[in-house]
């Protein structure tokens, strides 16, 4: 593995860093002020639409898609440092560049498994940033960390599927531009193979029987920029059989294909969040005095900053190795590393953000600095895309198998 970035990656990094400095970071406070004046908290502030237009103009758009037909055609290794940069402003930069979850994963599913009609109807407007989408898998009544537990029914009735179930923490569902759900449910609940019982179908948001009941908060925050998280009820919602993605019984496999890139993208952005935290720690440390000397001269603060730098450098190398393996031997060949970064990265970044909050005192938990919101996002990622414990269980099994 070559640790140097290639010429295209370096060129995109330079352009993206300039975009962040010139447009994104100055827009953070503007977006906060504009949102307070919006009729609906789920609308994009005008400055977000301006950022999207500028990103498209600069060619900083759909960077996540490795398929050159639909996206930038970058490898995972090329995209990693770019996602890290956008992670420094997770509320604005991913949306501005059309690289925000859950749309990224949904676009990947449609690009890889959708038919031509589905791509034309849903993928193309998603790629253009004209609509948003949501991925509906997690349910409140079961332990959704085990995807085989889901109870939503997808029953065939002639030329239609009838969807019945309750989902929650459905990211993106509150956004007024959310036009479609990818819903995972069981088409064969009594099937012998528990991983062939599930299927995925496309359900337009305006389908009769689909009700977005409420917004779900995360540590008291509502994730406005990514379209919020919602509880959604599907009460005998009917869609054409043609809305099936792939084949009946293929939902579990599609979910695994979706989550591999999704997990590494989250980890890439988390490293950017950690870098932002280190920067904020250093700025605070050199500007405040306590007990007769600058915070930067306090031994404990120096230890926090040093440890944070070591952790970030370690995590970055592991993420880059994982990206390289995904490019060279595929997601299956990178299985161990994908699980390792999913375990290690949120855990370490949460600790770094926790120390940064401590350094800022009361300001650290306030709305005047981004640390509290970053902490809430990072802590949530210890649950999203599979709780850490599920990955630890799977990873331990793979290690133990060598000795059985």
HURAQUI-V529143 format. One record per residue. N is the residue number from 1. RES is the residue in three letters. PHI is phi in whole degrees, 0 to 359 (none if undefined). PSI is psi as a letter, one per 20 degrees, with the letter a starting at -180 (none if undefined). Layout:
# HURAQUI-V529143
n=N res=RES phi=PHI psi=PSI
n=N res=RES phi=PHI psi=PSI
This chain:
# HURAQUI-V529143
n=1 res=UNK phi=none psi=p
n=2 res=UNK phi=271 psi=p
n=3 res=UNK phi=279 psi=i
n=4 res=UNK phi=279 psi=q
n=5 res=UNK phi=283 psi=q
n=6 res=UNK phi=284 psi=r
n=7 res=UNK phi=298 psi=g
n=8 res=UNK phi=293 psi=g
n=9 res=UNK phi=297 psi=g
n=10 res=UNK phi=299 psi=g
n=11 res=UNK phi=294 psi=g
n=12 res=UNK phi=292 psi=h
n=13 res=UNK phi=300 psi=g
n=14 res=UNK phi=297 psi=g
n=15 res=UNK phi=293 psi=h
n=16 res=UNK phi=289 psi=h
n=17 res=UNK phi=299 psi=g
n=18 res=UNK phi=295 psi=h
n=19 res=UNK phi=298 psi=g
n=20 res=UNK phi=297 psi=g
n=21 res=UNK phi=291 psi=h
n=22 res=UNK phi=277 psi=h
n=23 res=UNK phi=239 psi=g
n=24 res=UNK phi=287 psi=g
n=25 res=UNK phi=299 psi=g
n=26 res=UNK phi=296 psi=h
n=27 res=UNK phi=277 psi=i
n=28 res=UNK phi=299 psi=g
n=29 res=UNK phi=290 psi=h
n=30 res=UNK phi=299 psi=g
n=31 res=UNK phi=298 psi=g
n=32 res=UNK phi=299 psi=g
n=33 res=UNK phi=290 psi=g
n=34 res=UNK phi=294 psi=h
n=35 res=UNK phi=299 psi=h
n=36 res=UNK phi=296 psi=i
n=37 res=UNK phi=258 psi=i
n=38 res=UNK phi=283 psi=q
n=39 res=UNK phi=293 psi=h
n=40 res=UNK phi=240 psi=p
n=41 res=UNK phi=292 psi=i
n=42 res=UNK phi=265 psi=i
n=43 res=UNK phi=288 psi=q
n=44 res=UNK phi=285 psi=p
n=45 res=UNK phi=301 psi=q
n=46 res=UNK phi=307 psi=h
n=47 res=UNK phi=295 psi=h
n=48 res=UNK phi=294 psi=g
n=49 res=UNK phi=295 psi=h
n=50 res=UNK phi=293 psi=h
n=51 res=UNK phi=295 psi=g
n=52 res=UNK phi=298 psi=g
n=53 res=UNK phi=296 psi=h
n=54 res=UNK phi=291 psi=g
n=55 res=UNK phi=298 psi=g
n=56 res=UNK phi=296 psi=g
n=57 res=UNK phi=299 psi=h
n=58 res=UNK phi=272 psi=j
n=59 res=UNK phi=75 psi=k
n=60 res=UNK phi=257 psi=m
n=61 res=UNK phi=220 psi=p
n=62 res=UNK phi=53 psi=l
n=63 res=UNK phi=292 psi=h
n=64 res=UNK phi=283 psi=h
n=65 res=UNK phi=278 psi=o
n=66 res=UNK phi=287 psi=i
n=67 res=UNK phi=283 psi=o
n=68 res=UNK phi=295 psi=h
n=69 res=UNK phi=295 psi=h
n=70 res=UNK phi=249 psi=h
n=71 res=UNK phi=229 psi=b
n=72 res=UNK phi=280 psi=i
n=73 res=UNK phi=73 psi=k
n=74 res=UNK phi=273 psi=q
n=75 res=UNK phi=284 psi=r
n=76 res=UNK phi=301 psi=h
n=77 res=UNK phi=293 psi=h
n=78 res=UNK phi=287 psi=h
n=79 res=UNK phi=284 psi=h
n=80 res=UNK phi=308 psi=g
n=81 res=UNK phi=291 psi=h
n=82 res=UNK phi=285 psi=g
n=83 res=UNK phi=297 psi=h
n=84 res=UNK phi=300 psi=g
n=85 res=UNK phi=298 psi=g
n=86 res=UNK phi=293 psi=h
n=87 res=UNK phi=294 psi=i
n=88 res=UNK phi=291 psi=h
n=89 res=UNK phi=223 psi=m
n=90 res=UNK phi=294 psi=i
n=91 res=UNK phi=284 psi=h
n=92 res=UNK phi=244 psi=g
n=93 res=UNK phi=296 psi=g
n=94 res=UNK phi=299 psi=g
n=95 res=UNK phi=293 psi=g
n=96 res=UNK phi=299 psi=h
n=97 res=UNK phi=260 psi=j
n=98 res=UNK phi=59 psi=k
n=99 res=UNK phi=237 psi=k
n=100 res=UNK phi=261 psi=q
n=101 res=UNK phi=287 psi=q
n=102 res=UNK phi=272 psi=i
n=103 res=UNK phi=299 psi=h
n=104 res=UNK phi=300 psi=g
n=105 res=UNK phi=297 psi=h
n=106 res=UNK phi=293 psi=h
n=107 res=UNK phi=295 psi=h
n=108 res=UNK phi=296 psi=g
n=109 res=UNK phi=298 psi=g
n=110 res=UNK phi=294 psi=h
n=111 res=UNK phi=295 psi=h
n=112 res=UNK phi=270 psi=h
n=113 res=UNK phi=240 psi=i
n=114 res=UNK phi=286 psi=q
n=115 res=UNK phi=274 psi=r
n=116 res=UNK phi=296 psi=h
n=117 res=UNK phi=295 psi=g
n=118 res=UNK phi=296 psi=h
n=119 res=UNK phi=295 psi=g
n=120 res=UNK phi=293 psi=g
n=121 res=UNK phi=285 psi=h
n=122 res=UNK phi=239 psi=g
n=123 res=UNK phi=293 psi=g
n=124 res=UNK phi=300 psi=g
n=125 res=UNK phi=293 psi=h
n=126 res=UNK phi=292 psi=g
n=127 res=UNK phi=298 psi=h
n=128 res=UNK phi=278 psi=i
n=129 res=UNK phi=73 psi=k
n=130 res=UNK phi=275 psi=h
n=131 res=UNK phi=226 psi=r
n=132 res=UNK phi=241 psi=r
n=133 res=UNK phi=214 psi=r
n=134 res=UNK phi=218 psi=q
n=135 res=UNK phi=244 psi=o
n=136 res=UNK phi=251 psi=n
n=137 res=UNK phi=232 psi=g
n=138 res=UNK phi=295 psi=p
n=139 res=UNK phi=234 psi=q
n=140 res=UNK phi=282 psi=i
n=141 res=UNK phi=267 psi=i
n=142 res=UNK phi=224 psi=r
n=143 res=UNK phi=282 psi=n
n=144 res=UNK phi=284 psi=i
n=145 res=UNK phi=298 psi=h
n=146 res=UNK phi=254 psi=n
n=147 res=UNK phi=298 psi=i
n=148 res=UNK phi=289 psi=i
n=149 res=UNK phi=281 psi=i
n=150 res=UNK phi=305 psi=q
n=151 res=UNK phi=246 psi=i
n=152 res=UNK phi=303 psi=p
n=153 res=UNK phi=264 psi=p
n=154 res=UNK phi=236 psi=n
n=155 res=UNK phi=254 psi=p
n=156 res=UNK phi=277 psi=p
n=157 res=UNK phi=225 psi=n
n=158 res=UNK phi=67 psi=c
n=159 res=UNK phi=266 psi=j
n=160 res=UNK phi=229 psi=q
n=161 res=UNK phi=255 psi=q
n=162 res=UNK phi=249 psi=o
n=163 res=UNK phi=254 psi=p
n=164 res=UNK phi=223 psi=p
n=165 res=UNK phi=168 psi=r
n=166 res=UNK phi=234 psi=p
n=167 res=UNK phi=240 psi=q
n=168 res=UNK phi=213 psi=r
n=169 res=UNK phi=52 psi=l
n=170 res=UNK phi=269 psi=n
n=171 res=UNK phi=294 psi=p
n=172 res=UNK phi=92 psi=i
n=173 res=UNK phi=289 psi=h
n=174 res=UNK phi=276 psi=i
n=175 res=UNK phi=292 psi=p
n=176 res=UNK phi=298 psi=h
n=177 res=UNK phi=269 psi=j
n=178 res=UNK phi=293 psi=o
n=179 res=UNK phi=250 psi=i
n=180 res=UNK phi=208 psi=q
n=181 res=UNK phi=252 psi=q
n=182 res=UNK phi=263 psi=o
n=183 res=UNK phi=252 psi=p
n=184 res=UNK phi=256 psi=p
n=185 res=UNK phi=209 psi=a
n=186 res=UNK phi=259 psi=p
n=187 res=UNK phi=266 psi=i
n=188 res=UNK phi=221 psi=m
n=189 res=UNK phi=296 psi=i
n=190 res=UNK phi=255 psi=j
n=191 res=UNK phi=297 psi=q
n=192 res=UNK phi=293 psi=h
n=193 res=UNK phi=269 psi=o
n=194 res=UNK phi=295 psi=i
n=195 res=UNK phi=264 psi=j
n=196 res=UNK phi=240 psi=j
n=197 res=UNK phi=273 psi=h
n=198 res=UNK phi=261 psi=q
n=199 res=UNK phi=221 psi=r
n=200 res=UNK phi=240 psi=p
n=201 res=UNK phi=229 psi=q
n=202 res=UNK phi=271 psi=p
n=203 res=UNK phi=235 psi=o
n=204 res=UNK phi=303 psi=q
n=205 res=UNK phi=297 psi=h
n=206 res=UNK phi=274 psi=j
n=207 res=UNK phi=295 psi=p
n=208 res=UNK phi=304 psi=p
n=209 res=UNK phi=98 psi=i
n=210 res=UNK phi=261 psi=o
n=211 res=UNK phi=232 psi=p
n=212 res=UNK phi=275 psi=o
n=213 res=UNK phi=281 psi=g
n=214 res=UNK phi=197 psi=q
n=215 res=UNK phi=274 psi=p
n=216 res=UNK phi=258 psi=p
n=217 res=UNK phi=272 psi=q
n=218 res=UNK phi=235 psi=o
n=219 res=UNK phi=53 psi=k
n=220 res=UNK phi=85 psi=i
n=221 res=UNK phi=264 psi=q
n=222 res=UNK phi=248 psi=p
n=223 res=UNK phi=282 psi=m
n=224 res=UNK phi=299 psi=h
n=225 res=UNK phi=290 psi=h
n=226 res=UNK phi=256 psi=j
n=227 res=UNK phi=87 psi=j
n=228 res=UNK phi=71 psi=r
n=229 res=UNK phi=232 psi=p
n=230 res=UNK phi=232 psi=q
n=231 res=UNK phi=263 psi=p
n=232 res=UNK phi=232 psi=p
n=233 res=UNK phi=251 psi=p
n=234 res=UNK phi=249 psi=o
n=235 res=UNK phi=250 psi=n
n=236 res=UNK phi=54 psi=l
n=237 res=UNK phi=287 psi=p
n=238 res=UNK phi=249 psi=p
n=239 res=UNK phi=224 psi=q
n=240 res=UNK phi=296 psi=q
n=241 res=UNK phi=303 psi=h
n=242 res=UNK phi=296 psi=i
n=243 res=UNK phi=277 psi=i
n=244 res=UNK phi=294 psi=p
n=245 res=UNK phi=267 psi=p
n=246 res=UNK phi=71 psi=c
n=247 res=UNK phi=233 psi=r
n=248 res=UNK phi=299 psi=p
n=249 res=UNK phi=88 psi=i
n=250 res=UNK phi=265 psi=j
n=251 res=UNK phi=296 psi=h
n=252 res=UNK phi=295 psi=g
n=253 res=UNK phi=296 psi=h
n=254 res=UNK phi=295 psi=g
n=255 res=UNK phi=299 psi=g
n=256 res=UNK phi=295 psi=h
n=257 res=UNK phi=295 psi=h
n=258 res=UNK phi=289 psi=h
n=259 res=UNK phi=283 psi=h
n=260 res=UNK phi=301 psi=g
n=261 res=UNK phi=298 psi=h
n=262 res=UNK phi=300 psi=g
n=263 res=UNK phi=295 psi=g
n=264 res=UNK phi=289 psi=h
n=265 res=UNK phi=297 psi=g
n=266 res=UNK phi=301 psi=g
n=267 res=UNK phi=293 psi=h
n=268 res=UNK phi=300 psi=g
n=269 res=UNK phi=292 psi=h
n=270 res=UNK phi=301 psi=h
n=271 res=UNK phi=297 psi=h
n=272 res=UNK phi=297 psi=h
n=273 res=UNK phi=297 psi=g
n=274 res=UNK phi=295 psi=h
n=275 res=UNK phi=297 psi=h
n=276 res=UNK phi=297 psi=h
n=277 res=UNK phi=295 psi=g
n=278 res=UNK phi=297 psi=g
n=279 res=UNK phi=300 psi=g
n=280 res=UNK phi=295 psi=h
n=281 res=UNK phi=300 psi=g
n=282 res=UNK phi=295 psi=g
n=283 res=UNK phi=297 psi=g
n=284 res=UNK phi=292 psi=g
n=285 res=UNK phi=297 psi=h
n=286 res=UNK phi=273 psi=i
n=287 res=UNK phi=250 psi=i
n=288 res=UNK phi=237 psi=q
n=289 res=UNK phi=241 psi=p
n=290 res=UNK phi=215 psi=p
n=291 res=UNK phi=56 psi=l
n=292 res=UNK phi=88 psi=i
n=293 res=UNK phi=208 psi=r
n=294 res=UNK phi=300 psi=q
n=295 res=UNK phi=303 psi=h
n=296 res=UNK phi=296 psi=i
n=297 res=UNK phi=265 psi=i
n=298 res=UNK phi=282 psi=p
n=299 res=UNK phi=302 psi=g
n=300 res=UNK phi=295 psi=h
n=301 res=UNK phi=293 psi=g
n=302 res=UNK phi=299 psi=h
n=303 res=UNK phi=297 psi=g
n=304 res=UNK phi=300 psi=g
n=305 res=UNK phi=293 psi=g
n=306 res=UNK phi=296 psi=g
n=307 res=UNK phi=297 psi=h
n=308 res=UNK phi=297 psi=g
n=309 res=UNK phi=297 psi=g
n=310 res=UNK phi=298 psi=g
n=311 res=UNK phi=297 psi=g
n=312 res=UNK phi=295 psi=g
n=313 res=UNK phi=296 psi=h
n=314 res=UNK phi=295 psi=g
n=315 res=UNK phi=297 psi=g
n=316 res=UNK phi=300 psi=g
n=317 res=UNK phi=297 psi=g
n=318 res=UNK phi=292 psi=h
n=319 res=UNK phi=294 psi=g
n=320 res=UNK phi=295 psi=h
n=321 res=UNK phi=299 psi=g
n=322 res=UNK phi=298 psi=g
n=323 res=UNK phi=300 psi=g
n=324 res=UNK phi=298 psi=g
n=325 res=UNK phi=295 psi=g
n=326 res=UNK phi=299 psi=h
n=327 res=UNK phi=286 psi=h
n=328 res=UNK phi=262 psi=h
n=329 res=UNK phi=237 psi=j
n=330 res=UNK phi=88 psi=r
n=331 res=UNK phi=299 psi=h
n=332 res=UNK phi=295 psi=g
n=333 res=UNK phi=290 psi=h
n=334 res=UNK phi=258 psi=j
n=335 res=UNK phi=305 psi=g
n=336 res=UNK phi=298 psi=g
n=337 res=UNK phi=292 psi=h
n=338 res=UNK phi=300 psi=g
n=339 res=UNK phi=292 psi=h
n=340 res=UNK phi=297 psi=g
n=341 res=UNK phi=290 psi=h
n=342 res=UNK phi=294 psi=h
n=343 res=UNK phi=283 psi=g
n=344 res=UNK phi=284 psi=g
n=345 res=UNK phi=291 psi=g
n=346 res=UNK phi=301 psi=h
n=347 res=UNK phi=300 psi=g
n=348 res=UNK phi=290 psi=g
n=349 res=UNK phi=292 psi=h
n=350 res=UNK phi=301 psi=g
n=351 res=UNK phi=295 psi=g
n=352 res=UNK phi=296 psi=g
n=353 res=UNK phi=295 psi=h
n=354 res=UNK phi=298 psi=g
n=355 res=UNK phi=292 psi=h
n=356 res=UNK phi=296 psi=g
n=357 res=UNK phi=299 psi=g
n=358 res=UNK phi=300 psi=h
n=359 res=UNK phi=293 psi=h
n=360 res=UNK phi=273 psi=i
n=361 res=UNK phi=62 psi=c
n=362 res=UNK phi=301 psi=h
n=363 res=UNK phi=299 psi=h
n=364 res=UNK phi=294 psi=h
n=365 res=UNK phi=261 psi=j
n=366 res=UNK phi=266 psi=r
n=367 res=UNK phi=276 psi=i
n=368 res=UNK phi=281 psi=i
n=369 res=UNK phi=230 psi=q
n=370 res=UNK phi=279 psi=i
n=371 res=UNK phi=296 psi=g
n=372 res=UNK phi=296 psi=g
n=373 res=UNK phi=291 psi=h
n=374 res=UNK phi=297 psi=g
n=375 res=UNK phi=299 psi=g
n=376 res=UNK phi=300 psi=g
n=377 res=UNK phi=294 psi=g
n=378 res=UNK phi=292 psi=g
n=379 res=UNK phi=296 psi=h
n=380 res=UNK phi=296 psi=h
n=381 res=UNK phi=289 psi=i
n=382 res=UNK phi=283 psi=i
n=383 res=UNK phi=249 psi=h
n=384 res=UNK phi=294 psi=q
n=385 res=UNK phi=57 psi=k
n=386 res=UNK phi=102 psi=p
n=387 res=UNK phi=303 psi=q
n=388 res=UNK phi=307 psi=h
n=389 res=UNK phi=296 psi=h
n=390 res=UNK phi=294 psi=g
n=391 res=UNK phi=290 psi=h
n=392 res=UNK phi=298 psi=g
n=393 res=UNK phi=299 psi=g
n=394 res=UNK phi=293 psi=g
n=395 res=UNK phi=294 psi=g
n=396 res=UNK phi=297 psi=h
n=397 res=UNK phi=299 psi=g
n=398 res=UNK phi=295 psi=h
n=399 res=UNK phi=292 psi=g
n=400 res=UNK phi=293 psi=h
n=401 res=UNK phi=301 psi=h
n=402 res=UNK phi=294 psi=i
n=403 res=UNK phi=249 psi=j
n=404 res=UNK phi=267 psi=none
